[in-house]
Amino acid sequence: MKCPICGNEDIGRLSKSRFFCSDCFIEIFLSRKSEMQIYKILEDGTACAIAAEN
């Protein structure tokens, strides 16, 4: 899988449907309905939604 933001191919897997890009600090969630949700991980560790794609 490639990071949809920076194109990094070295994406870490957090769970079956969650991935993490350490280059741009985003978390990617893939739903069963093939929807992609992207969250920016902030300095305090919270996640802020930045995109959702079908």
N, C-alpha and C positions, 0 to 999 in steps of 0.2 A: 504494500500500500504506500502511496505517496501522500505527503502532506499537501492539502489543497491550498495552503497559504504560501509556503516557501518552496515546495517541491522536494523537500528532504525525503530520501528513500529509506532512511534509518529511523523508522517509527517504532516506538515501544508499545507493547500491548499490555493494557491494564486489566482487561477482562475479555470475555468473548466478543463484546460489542463496543468496547472503549479502547481508544488508542491515545498516545501522547507524543507530541513532537517537542523534543528538547531544544531545538534550534529557535523556534518562535513561541514556545511555552503555550501551546494550545492543546486542548483535549477534544478529541473527535468521538462522537457517539453515533453509531449506526443502528437505527431502529429496525424492527422486523418488517416494516413497510418500506424499506429502502430509503428512509429519510436520513439525511446527515445533519447533525447539529454540532456546531463548533463553539467552544467555550474558551475564552482567554483566561489563563490562570494568573491572578494578580499577586502582588508581592506578599500580601497577608495570607495567601493560600486559598482565597475564595475564587469561585469560578463565575465569570460574567459571560452570558450568551452574546455572541457576536454575529452568528449566522445560522440559518436553517435552510436546507435545500431538499427538494423532493427528488 
